[in-house]
Amino acid sequence: MPTGLARPRRTVVAAVAAITVAAMTPIPAQADAGDRHGDRGKDRQLLRLIRSMTLEEKAAQLFVLQVYGKSADTTDAADVARNRKLYGLDNAAQLIAKYSPGGIIYYSADPPNVTDPQQLAAFSNGIQRAATATRTRIPATIATDQEGGIVARVQPPATQSPGGMALAAGRRTGDARALARITGRELRAIGVNQDYAPDADVNVNPANPVIGVRSFGSDPSLVAKMVAAQVDGYREGGVTGTVKHFPGHGDTTTDSHIGVPRVDHTREQWERVDLPPFKAAIARGADSIMTAHIIYPALDPSEDPSTLSKPIITGLLRGKLGYKGVIVTDALDMQGVRTKYGDDRVPVLALKAGVDVLLKPPSFDASGNGLFRTQLDAVVNAVRGGELTERRIEESVYRVLALKKKRGLFRDPYADESKVGQIVGKPASLATAQRATDRTTTLVKNDARLLPLKPGARKVLVAGWGATTTRTIADEFTKRGATTAVQESGVSPTPDRIQQTVAAAKDQDLIVAVTNRAWDVKEPLPGEPHNGPGQMNLVNALIATGKPVVVIAARDPYDIAYFPQAQTYLATYSYTAEALRSVTKVLFGELAPAGKLPVTIPVRDNPGQALYPFGHGLTYRR
């Protein structure tokens, strides 16, 4: 089908509605055994559809898979080769035709599925055409991670939210809800119907390597309010929001992608710190919750990862909290869930624990074989061998299908490709994002009273992290009359690079230094990526020149603890174009800084002592 044309609506409806014609005829009372199995009150059409499915089809409906390519029927040689290695098939259309998985997840790297919104809309429609052409004709969940800020798979022209911690710095739940609504509408316009957001983790550990600014902060009450607002916003935007990562990933020092994090909170601490955002989300009717691959001994002494823990998933989330929605695992290719058990055991144990959806099986085993088939067979064989009941599989399939029906996918799963440009990145949405971002920039320190700057001729060196970030800031200064030079040095500046940057600062009137997790000063080790002390050393060397230095933390706000002698310091919490425009306007007094720290910045190596407390934030006197 040519780009720009969606499948005709009558055909869509007819194809999907065939389920109801073929499998959903009236059921005689004596023949309906549903009530004997706890099915009273459930959607009978969905129950009939489930009973028409084979065991393999039911198991496959619980998987959301990664696929390579930028279209459902890609013939790109490199993408075909990757898909063949992973699945023995060429592309998404063939994968869906053979297995009928429950969904597909889009990624923006390694290699990306995403080029632009128009391309994604066509990709999504290709996926849905393939899904509704299978025997069961069940439309697909199409998911991605569009949290905002540092985690956004769909880049401009799509509207960019500033992210969790930034929004919390602005303190406006209305902004959080409005941007979730805009994100939801734009995702739905390109065929994405599930967003793995918002992040409900309470980031009480400044050394958290994987959550950080994705969180709304360190105060459970503030995080709970912002999460609840975004649950509403995503629903209003027409997508399924997914609250993550239960039971709480905010106090970890290990990245669950590469290791097994451990949270040593007591049960009382969990109830006081980690739990409130999830309770608030459930109270707002959250449709989906994602699990964390963390060990939480106070909640499960067996020290199974939470994703595989029946006491945590069934006992707490289903039981104590009464959650009835869809529970999805974090990605199953992450080390946090793979270390204790084999990859063939993980999906079975996750289902036994009480989860519904198995996200992104590992790509390959040690022999280079794709592991989706291994995990699918493991689930099927667990049922045939009696470890799992087919009834247990059907419970999760029902939840998955009920959510698809709630999102309107059985009625019409397609994006209208002719309207993508009218919805994605429209001026009113971009303006809303900029206004919200303008309320987030936090002036932490202005001891030298350097700010606000006056526009005009001056020589400015913009140095530090990020080629795009440093160049964008330099361009903003140029617009205001400055002559600029740029020295980008990455996340780990070498001594030689630091020397070069200091030399470049010699004839400058002002230095702007940009950092990204400068607090991560540990030297990198095999299997333990760290930034090292380079950024800290660079900032200290620039301060030592005696030139005025403005430090901008473009990610985590904690960096100031590693160069406390810096006299001017701002936090943006992200490096979106909107954030960089906002911070420049603050630097020049065009905008009064309004952000308040949503976390406490502790003294270096003394987490119990506050350097700058929660709620701190300076502004300018009029």
TITOR-828035 format. One line per 2 residues: their letters; for each residue x, y, z of C-alpha. Coordinates in Angstrom, 2 decimals. Each point is the difference from the previous one (the first is absolute). Example, Ala and Ser with C-alpha at 12.3 -4.5 7.8 and 13.67 -1.06 7.14 Angstrom:
<lumfis>
AS	12.30,-4.50,7.80 ~ 1.37,3.44,-0.66
</lumfis>
This chain:
<lumfis>
MP	0.00,0.00,0.00 ~ 1.47,3.41,-0.87
TG	1.28,2.22,2.82 ~ -2.64,2.48,1.08
LA	-2.89,-2.44,-0.32 ~ -1.40,-1.95,2.92
RP	-2.01,-3.13,-0.55 ~ -3.62,0.98,-0.79
RR	-2.03,0.22,3.21 ~ -2.76,-2.35,-1.22
TV	2.58,-2.66,-0.75 ~ 1.61,0.50,3.40
VA	-3.22,-0.35,1.88 ~ -1.11,-2.96,-2.07
AV	3.28,-1.82,0.50 ~ 0.13,0.46,3.75
AA	-3.72,-0.44,0.54 ~ 0.18,-3.41,-1.64
IT	0.98,-1.21,3.45 ~ -3.45,0.77,1.26
VA	-1.70,-1.62,-2.98 ~ 2.03,-3.21,-0.04
AM	0.57,-0.61,3.67 ~ -2.55,1.96,2.00
TP	-3.40,-1.47,-0.65 ~ -2.38,-0.20,2.98
IP	0.97,-2.53,2.65 ~ -2.63,-2.31,1.47
AQ	-0.05,0.38,3.77 ~ 0.80,-3.67,0.59
AD	2.96,0.18,-2.38 ~ 1.61,3.06,1.57
AG	2.45,-1.32,2.55 ~ 1.53,3.47,0.51
DR	-1.67,0.72,3.32 ~ 1.47,-3.20,1.44
HG	3.45,1.45,-0.70 ~ -0.52,3.47,1.41
DR	-1.03,1.53,-3.32 ~ -3.21,1.55,1.25
GK	-0.18,3.62,-1.13 ~ 2.66,-0.36,-2.69
DR	-0.42,0.88,-3.65 ~ -1.52,-3.10,-1.62
QL	1.24,0.90,-3.45 ~ 3.57,0.07,1.24
LR	-0.50,-3.25,1.91 ~ -1.24,-1.69,-3.19
LI	2.94,1.36,-1.94 ~ 2.41,-1.39,2.60
RS	-1.68,-3.41,-0.11 ~ 0.42,-0.04,-3.77
MT	3.77,0.47,0.32 ~ 2.62,-2.72,0.14
LE	2.32,-0.22,2.98 ~ 2.86,1.34,-2.14
EK	-2.09,2.97,-1.11 ~ -0.92,0.79,3.59
AA	3.61,-0.17,1.15 ~ 1.21,2.15,-2.91
QL	-2.59,2.66,0.83 ~ 1.90,0.62,3.25
FV	3.24,1.03,-1.75 ~ 0.96,3.47,-1.22
LQ	2.95,-0.28,-2.37 ~ 2.72,2.14,-1.47
VY	0.42,-0.14,-3.77 ~ 2.56,1.55,-2.33
GK	-0.91,2.32,-2.84 ~ -1.96,3.14,-0.71
SA	-2.97,-1.64,-1.68 ~ -1.99,-3.14,0.66
DT	1.06,-1.57,-3.30 ~ 3.58,1.28,-0.12
TD	2.34,-1.48,-2.58 ~ 3.05,1.93,1.21
AA	2.82,-2.52,-0.07 ~ 1.47,0.90,3.38
DV	-3.39,-0.04,1.75 ~ -1.00,-3.25,-1.68
AR	3.26,-1.60,1.13 ~ -0.59,1.10,3.60
NR	-3.59,-1.25,-0.01 ~ 1.01,-3.33,-1.49
KL	2.60,-0.46,2.71 ~ -2.54,0.91,2.67
YG	-3.14,-1.73,-1.29 ~ 0.90,-1.87,-3.20
LD	-2.29,2.43,-1.84 ~ 0.56,3.11,-2.11
NA	-2.17,2.66,1.62 ~ -2.83,0.94,2.33
AQ	-2.72,-1.11,-2.42 ~ 1.45,-3.50,-0.26
LI	0.55,-0.17,3.77 ~ -3.63,0.91,0.66
AK	-1.30,-2.38,-2.67 ~ 1.86,-2.91,1.57
YS	-0.38,0.65,3.73 ~ -2.75,2.63,0.58
PG	1.84,1.68,2.90 ~ -1.96,2.36,2.20
GI	2.01,3.03,-0.96 ~ 3.06,1.76,-1.41
IY	2.22,2.57,1.71 ~ 1.77,2.82,-1.85
YS	3.55,1.09,0.77 ~ 1.96,3.02,-1.15
AD	3.50,-1.51,-0.07 ~ 2.09,-3.11,-0.71
PP	-1.30,0.29,-2.75 ~ -3.07,2.23,0.16
NV	-3.57,-0.79,-1.01 ~ -0.67,3.72,-0.09
TD	0.69,2.49,-2.78 ~ -2.89,2.42,0.38
PQ	-3.68,0.02,1.01 ~ -1.30,-0.60,-3.53
QL	2.22,-3.04,-0.42 ~ -1.10,-1.36,3.39
AA	-3.67,0.37,-0.87 ~ 0.55,-2.06,-3.15
FS	2.03,-2.56,2.00 ~ -2.78,-0.27,2.60
NG	-2.64,-0.51,-2.67 ~ 2.11,-2.72,-1.58
IQ	0.19,-1.76,3.37 ~ -3.77,0.23,0.45
RA	-0.68,-1.26,-3.51 ~ 2.17,-3.01,0.75
AT	-1.65,-0.57,3.39 ~ -3.57,0.20,-1.30
AT	0.87,-2.39,-2.84 ~ 0.90,-2.83,2.40
RT	-2.43,-2.76,0.93 ~ -1.00,1.70,3.26
RI	-0.07,3.50,-1.57 ~ 1.03,1.58,3.31
PA	1.44,3.51,-0.39 ~ 3.45,0.65,1.40
TI	1.16,1.98,2.97 ~ 2.57,2.45,-1.38
AT	2.13,1.45,2.77 ~ 2.96,2.24,0.62
DQ	1.74,1.94,2.78 ~ -0.97,3.67,-0.31
EG	0.56,1.27,3.52 ~ 1.29,3.39,-1.10
GI	3.32,1.61,0.77 ~ 2.88,-2.44,-0.38
VA	-2.27,-2.91,-1.00 ~ -1.91,0.80,-3.18
RV	0.02,-2.47,-2.89 ~ -1.90,2.38,-2.28
QP	1.98,3.19,-0.46 ~ -0.98,3.33,-1.65
PA	-2.14,0.91,-1.78 ~ -1.91,-1.82,2.75
TQ	-0.65,2.11,3.10 ~ 2.69,-0.54,2.64
SP	-1.00,-0.05,3.66 ~ 2.78,1.06,2.40
GG	-0.18,-3.25,1.98 ~ -0.95,-1.00,3.53
MA	2.45,1.84,2.25 ~ -0.25,3.16,-2.08
LA	-3.79,0.03,0.22 ~ 0.24,-0.56,3.74
AG	2.36,2.99,0.25 ~ -2.83,2.03,-1.52
RR	-2.38,-1.45,2.62 ~ -3.04,0.24,-2.31
TG	-2.08,-3.14,-0.29 ~ -1.92,1.76,-2.75
DA	3.15,0.11,-2.12 ~ 0.67,-3.69,0.64
RA	-3.54,-0.93,-1.01 ~ -0.07,2.26,-3.07
LA	3.28,-1.31,-1.36 ~ -1.00,-3.62,0.59
RI	-3.22,0.74,-1.90 ~ 1.93,1.56,-2.88
TG	2.47,-2.89,-0.05 ~ -2.86,-2.48,-0.01
RE	-1.78,1.71,-2.88 ~ 3.16,0.19,-2.07
LR	0.90,-3.64,0.66 ~ -3.51,-1.13,-0.91
AI	0.22,2.06,-3.19 ~ 2.99,-2.11,-1.07
GV	-1.61,-3.29,1.03 ~ 1.64,-0.48,3.40
NQ	-2.61,-1.02,2.57 ~ 2.11,-0.67,3.12
DY	2.63,2.24,1.60 ~ 2.31,-1.46,2.62
AP	-0.31,3.11,2.17 ~ -0.26,1.64,2.51
DA	2.87,-0.87,2.32 ~ -1.35,-0.36,3.55
DV	3.35,-0.69,1.70 ~ 0.92,2.27,2.92
NV	3.62,0.91,-0.68 ~ 1.42,0.22,3.53
NP	3.45,-1.17,-1.09 ~ 2.09,2.64,-1.83
AN	2.28,-2.78,-1.26 ~ -2.84,-1.81,-1.77
PV	1.48,-0.74,-3.44 ~ -3.19,-0.92,-1.86
IG	-2.89,2.08,1.42 ~ 1.23,3.45,1.00
VR	-1.80,2.76,-1.93 ~ -2.55,-2.47,-1.35
SF	-1.54,0.15,3.48 ~ -2.17,2.86,1.22
GS	2.33,0.36,2.98 ~ 0.71,-1.12,3.54
DP	-3.22,1.01,1.74 ~ -2.64,-2.78,-0.08
SL	-2.90,2.43,0.18 ~ 1.22,2.14,-2.90
VA	0.80,-3.07,-2.11 ~ -3.45,-1.46,0.74
KM	-1.78,3.19,-1.13 ~ 1.99,0.26,-3.22
VA	-0.44,-3.70,-0.83 ~ -3.76,0.19,0.57
AQ	-0.19,3.05,-2.28 ~ 1.83,-1.83,-2.77
VD	-2.14,-3.12,0.35 ~ -2.97,2.25,-0.76
GY	1.81,1.77,-2.82 ~ 1.06,-3.10,-1.89
RE	-3.51,-1.41,0.23 ~ -1.45,3.26,-1.31
GG	2.50,-0.17,-2.86 ~ -1.29,-3.43,-1.02
VT	2.92,-2.21,1.00 ~ 0.68,-2.43,2.81
GT	2.41,1.51,2.49 ~ 2.19,-2.46,1.87
VK	1.05,0.90,3.52 ~ 3.49,-1.28,0.83
HF	2.00,-1.64,1.63 ~ -1.87,-1.89,2.75
PG	0.76,-0.35,2.91 ~ 2.36,2.99,-0.38
HG	3.40,0.47,-1.67 ~ 0.94,3.33,1.60
DT	2.65,-1.11,2.51 ~ 2.34,-2.10,-2.09
TT	3.67,0.39,-0.91 ~ 0.02,-2.66,-2.71
DS	-1.44,0.30,-3.50 ~ -2.39,-2.94,-0.51
HI	1.00,-0.11,-3.67 ~ 3.44,-1.27,1.00
GV	-0.35,-1.29,3.56 ~ -2.39,-0.96,2.78
PR	-1.04,3.02,2.11 ~ -0.87,-0.42,3.66
VD	-2.22,2.22,2.14 ~ 0.55,-0.42,3.73
HT	-2.95,2.06,1.20 ~ -2.05,-1.42,2.85
RE	-3.64,-0.83,-0.56 ~ -0.90,3.25,1.80
QW	2.32,1.97,-2.28 ~ -1.57,-1.62,-3.06
ER	-3.47,1.00,1.15 ~ 1.14,3.53,0.81
VD	2.37,0.70,-2.94 ~ -0.49,-2.32,-2.99
LP	-3.67,-0.92,0.24 ~ -1.91,3.35,-0.08
PF	0.43,0.70,-3.74 ~ -1.25,-3.47,-0.91
KA	-2.97,0.31,2.36 ~ -0.83,3.34,-1.57
AI	0.26,-1.46,-3.51 ~ -2.26,-2.92,0.88
AR	-2.52,2.38,1.57 ~ -0.04,1.91,-3.32
GA	-0.77,-3.22,-1.87 ~ 3.44,-0.71,-1.51
DS	-0.47,-2.52,-2.83 ~ 3.50,-1.46,0.16
IM	2.89,-0.32,2.45 ~ 3.55,-1.10,-0.84
TA	2.12,-2.10,2.35 ~ 3.57,0.65,1.11
HI	2.86,-2.49,-0.30 ~ 1.16,0.72,3.53
IY	0.54,-1.99,3.19 ~ -2.04,1.33,2.92
PA	0.65,-2.30,3.00 ~ -2.49,1.70,2.33
LD	-2.76,-0.87,-2.47 ~ 1.27,-3.43,-1.05
PS	2.70,-1.68,2.12 ~ 0.67,-2.52,-2.80
ED	1.80,2.84,-1.82 ~ -1.60,-0.86,-3.31
PS	-0.16,3.00,-2.34 ~ -3.30,1.80,0.52
TL	-1.12,-0.92,-3.53 ~ 0.17,-3.68,1.02
SK	-1.28,0.42,3.57 ~ -3.47,-1.31,0.81
PI	0.01,1.69,3.44 ~ 0.62,3.36,-1.71
IT	-2.09,-0.30,-3.18 ~ -2.92,-2.09,1.20
GL	0.28,0.57,3.74 ~ 0.53,3.77,0.01
LR	-1.02,1.39,-3.38 ~ -2.99,-2.23,-0.69
GK	-0.86,-0.80,3.63 ~ 0.79,2.86,2.38
LG	-0.46,2.75,-2.60 ~ -2.86,-1.70,-1.85
YK	1.42,0.77,-3.41 ~ -2.03,-1.50,-2.85
GV	1.75,1.47,-3.04 ~ 2.71,-1.33,-2.32
IV	3.39,-0.71,1.57 ~ 2.89,0.10,-2.45
TD	3.58,-1.02,0.68 ~ 2.89,2.33,-0.64
AL	2.02,-1.26,-2.95 ~ 1.00,-3.64,0.44
DM	3.37,0.55,-1.66 ~ 1.16,2.01,3.04
QG	2.56,-1.62,2.26 ~ -2.02,0.73,3.11
VR	-2.44,-2.78,-0.87 ~ 2.40,-2.43,-1.72
TK	2.67,-0.58,2.65 ~ -1.72,-2.38,2.42
YG	-1.93,-2.19,-2.44 ~ 0.41,-1.16,-3.59
DD	-1.72,1.86,-2.82 ~ -2.36,-2.94,-0.53
RV	-1.17,0.24,3.62 ~ -0.51,3.76,0.17
PV	-3.33,0.27,-1.91 ~ -1.49,-2.95,1.86
LA	1.01,1.39,3.39 ~ -1.28,3.45,-0.96
LK	-3.41,-1.42,-0.88 ~ -0.04,-2.05,3.18
AG	0.79,3.19,1.91 ~ -3.06,1.65,-1.54
VD	1.15,2.15,-2.92 ~ -1.96,0.15,-3.26
VL	2.31,1.31,-2.71 ~ 3.53,-1.19,-0.79
LK	1.96,2.88,-1.52 ~ 2.92,-0.40,-2.40
PP	1.57,-3.42,0.48 ~ 3.80,-0.10,-0.22
SF	1.26,0.16,-3.56 ~ 2.46,-2.87,0.12
DA	1.37,-2.69,2.26 ~ 3.69,-0.88,0.31
SG	-0.23,-1.96,-3.25 ~ -1.47,2.94,-1.90
NG	-3.51,-1.45,-0.20 ~ -3.03,2.29,0.34
LF	-1.78,-0.54,3.31 ~ -3.59,0.96,-0.77
RT	-0.78,-3.49,-1.27 ~ 1.74,-1.48,3.04
QL	-2.12,2.08,2.36 ~ -3.24,-0.59,-1.92
DA	0.62,-3.76,0.04 ~ 0.84,0.18,3.71
VV	-3.42,1.48,0.77 ~ -1.82,-2.51,-2.19
NA	1.93,-2.93,1.46 ~ -0.61,1.25,3.55
VR	-3.73,-0.26,-0.69 ~ 0.28,-3.42,-1.61
GG	2.18,-1.19,2.87 ~ -2.36,1.29,2.69
EL	2.23,2.72,1.46 ~ -2.40,2.65,-1.32
TE	-3.67,-0.50,-0.70 ~ -1.56,1.07,-3.26
RR	-2.51,1.85,2.13 ~ 2.85,2.11,1.40
IE	1.10,0.92,-3.54 ~ -3.57,0.89,-0.92
ES	-0.26,2.39,2.96 ~ 2.87,2.06,-1.39
VY	-1.21,-0.28,-3.58 ~ -3.37,1.33,1.10
RV	1.59,3.02,1.66 ~ 2.09,0.69,-3.11
LA	-3.00,-0.25,-2.33 ~ -2.26,1.99,2.30
LK	2.53,2.83,-0.01 ~ 0.24,-0.12,-3.80
KK	-3.76,0.23,-0.16 ~ -0.03,2.88,2.50
RG	2.44,1.90,-2.23 ~ -2.29,-0.56,-2.98
LF	2.38,-2.24,-1.91 ~ -2.61,-2.59,-0.93
RD	-2.12,2.79,-1.42 ~ 2.81,1.69,-1.95
PY	3.71,-0.54,0.69 ~ 1.30,2.21,-2.81
AD	1.66,3.40,-0.12 ~ -1.37,2.52,-2.46
ES	3.16,0.72,-1.95 ~ -1.55,3.04,-1.65
KV	-0.34,1.77,3.38 ~ 3.40,-0.67,1.56
GQ	1.36,3.44,-0.86 ~ -3.09,1.70,1.41
IV	0.39,-1.67,3.40 ~ 3.68,-0.69,0.62
GK	2.00,3.06,1.00 ~ -2.77,2.50,-0.66
PA	0.87,3.57,1.09 ~ -2.36,0.05,2.98
SL	1.57,-3.20,1.39 ~ 3.53,1.29,-0.48
AT	-0.95,3.22,1.77 ~ -1.45,-1.95,2.93
AQ	3.22,-2.00,0.32 ~ 2.13,3.16,-0.09
RA	-2.12,1.75,2.62 ~ 0.19,-3.01,2.29
TD	3.75,-0.28,-0.51 ~ 0.44,3.70,0.74
RT	-1.32,-0.70,3.50 ~ 2.58,-2.71,0.73
TT	3.47,1.60,-0.24 ~ 1.44,0.16,3.52
LV	2.56,2.59,1.05 ~ 1.82,-1.80,2.78
KN	2.89,2.38,0.58 ~ 0.72,3.62,-0.98
DA	2.57,0.95,2.62 ~ 1.96,2.38,-2.24
RL	-3.21,1.74,-1.10 ~ 1.14,-0.68,-3.55
LP	-3.57,-0.57,-1.14 ~ -1.96,1.31,-1.70
LK	2.36,0.81,-2.87 ~ -0.48,2.98,-2.28
PG	-0.14,-0.63,-3.73 ~ 2.81,1.45,-2.06
AR	3.49,-0.54,-1.30 ~ 2.10,-2.43,2.03
KV	2.15,-3.02,-0.73 ~ -1.52,-3.20,1.35
LV	1.39,-3.52,0.13 ~ -2.65,-2.73,0.22
AG	1.70,-3.17,1.20 ~ -0.79,-3.42,1.38
WG	-2.46,-2.74,-0.84 ~ -2.04,-0.42,-3.18
AT	0.77,1.06,-3.56 ~ -3.58,1.10,-0.64
TT	-0.43,1.40,3.50 ~ 3.11,2.20,-0.03
RT	-0.64,1.18,-3.55 ~ -3.64,0.86,0.76
IA	0.97,2.07,3.04 ~ 2.73,1.73,-2.01
DE	-2.52,0.86,-2.71 ~ -2.34,1.49,2.59
FT	2.82,2.19,1.30 ~ 0.85,1.07,-3.55
KR	-3.58,1.18,-0.48 ~ 0.56,2.28,2.98
GA	3.13,1.63,-1.36 ~ 2.79,-2.28,1.23
TT	2.92,-1.42,-1.93 ~ 0.14,-3.67,0.92
AV	2.38,-2.94,-0.11 ~ -0.88,-3.61,0.78
QE	2.14,-2.69,1.64 ~ -2.04,-3.19,0.33
SG	1.67,-2.61,2.18 ~ -2.46,-2.88,0.48
VS	-0.90,-1.73,3.25 ~ 3.59,-0.97,0.80
PT	2.40,2.82,-0.90 ~ 3.62,-1.11,-0.19
PD	2.81,2.05,1.59 ~ 1.07,1.09,-3.49
RI	-3.53,1.12,-0.85 ~ -0.23,1.91,3.29
QQ	3.28,1.74,-0.82 ~ -1.25,0.97,-3.44
TV	-3.22,1.42,1.47 ~ 1.86,2.01,2.63
AA	2.25,1.40,-2.71 ~ -3.05,0.96,-2.07
AK	-1.39,1.86,3.03 ~ 3.00,2.30,0.25
DQ	-1.39,2.90,-2.04 ~ -3.67,-0.45,0.88
DL	-2.16,2.33,2.09 ~ -2.36,-2.74,1.23
IV	0.00,-3.79,0.18 ~ -3.14,-2.12,-0.10
AV	0.71,-3.58,1.10 ~ -2.60,-2.70,-0.68
TN	0.01,-3.21,2.04 ~ -1.80,-3.33,-0.25
RA	0.24,-2.16,3.13 ~ 3.30,1.48,1.09
WD	-0.70,-1.63,3.36 ~ 0.79,-3.41,-1.51
VK	3.72,0.25,0.73 ~ 0.79,-3.70,0.29
EP	2.43,-1.32,-2.56 ~ -1.69,-2.29,-2.54
LP	0.61,-3.72,0.38 ~ -0.90,-2.96,-2.23
GE	-3.76,-0.44,0.35 ~ -0.22,3.17,2.12
PH	-0.25,3.10,-2.17 ~ 0.71,3.23,1.82
NG	0.84,3.52,-1.14 ~ 3.11,0.34,2.13
PG	1.30,3.26,1.53 ~ 0.62,1.82,-3.29
QM	-3.01,2.35,0.14 ~ 0.73,0.94,3.59
NL	3.63,0.66,-0.89 ~ -1.02,2.08,-3.02
VN	-2.30,2.27,2.00 ~ 2.58,0.43,2.75
AL	2.66,0.85,-2.58 ~ -2.26,2.59,-1.63
IA	-0.79,1.57,3.37 ~ 3.75,0.16,0.69
TG	0.47,2.29,-3.03 ~ -1.60,2.80,1.98
KP	-2.50,0.66,-2.77 ~ -3.71,0.23,0.86
VV	-1.47,-3.49,-0.38 ~ -3.66,-0.95,-0.31
VI	-0.59,-3.73,0.53 ~ -3.12,-1.56,-1.49
AA	-0.90,-3.52,1.11 ~ -1.85,-1.32,-3.05
RD	-1.13,-3.19,1.72 ~ 0.25,-0.91,3.70
PY	0.06,3.03,2.32 ~ 2.46,-1.61,2.43
DI	3.18,1.03,-1.87 ~ 0.60,3.16,2.07
AY	1.11,-2.17,2.94 ~ 3.12,-0.92,-1.98
FP	1.12,3.59,-0.64 ~ -1.60,1.97,2.86
QA	2.32,2.94,-0.64 ~ -1.95,0.76,-3.20
QT	-1.79,3.28,0.66 ~ -2.71,-0.19,-2.68
YL	-1.94,-3.21,-0.53 ~ -3.29,-0.89,-1.69
AT	-1.87,-3.27,-0.50 ~ -2.10,-0.73,-3.09
YS	-0.65,-3.75,0.62 ~ 0.10,-0.69,-3.75
YT	1.61,1.17,-3.21 ~ -2.98,0.40,-2.27
AE	0.04,3.02,-2.28 ~ -2.74,1.49,2.18
AL	2.12,-0.42,3.15 ~ 3.00,1.66,-1.62
RS	-2.12,2.92,-1.20 ~ -1.44,0.38,3.49
VT	3.34,0.00,1.78 ~ 1.39,2.59,-2.41
KV	-3.00,2.25,0.62 ~ 0.64,-0.37,3.72
LF	3.68,0.85,-0.43 ~ -0.92,3.28,-1.69
GE	-2.85,0.91,2.33 ~ -2.61,-0.37,-2.72
LA	-1.60,-2.56,2.26 ~ 0.14,-0.08,3.79
PA	1.16,-3.39,1.27 ~ -3.03,-1.76,1.49
GK	1.06,-3.61,0.56 ~ 0.37,-1.46,3.48
LP	2.15,-3.03,0.72 ~ -2.19,-3.14,0.06
VT	2.85,-1.83,1.74 ~ 2.56,0.73,2.68
IP	3.57,0.48,-1.24 ~ 2.24,-1.53,2.67
VR	3.57,0.82,0.89 ~ 2.42,-2.20,-1.91
DN	0.64,-3.31,1.82 ~ -2.44,0.98,2.74
PG	-3.53,-0.82,-1.21 ~ -1.52,0.92,3.37
QA	1.10,3.64,-0.19 ~ -1.79,2.36,-2.34
LY	2.03,2.36,-2.14 ~ -3.21,1.38,-1.54
PF	-3.33,-1.18,1.42 ~ -3.14,-1.17,-1.73
GH	-1.94,3.10,-1.09 ~ 3.05,2.24,-0.39
GL	0.02,2.33,-2.99 ~ 1.04,3.60,-0.52
TY	-1.63,2.65,-2.13 ~ 0.73,3.58,-1.01
RR	-1.23,3.09,1.78 ~ -2.05,2.20,-2.24
</lumfis>
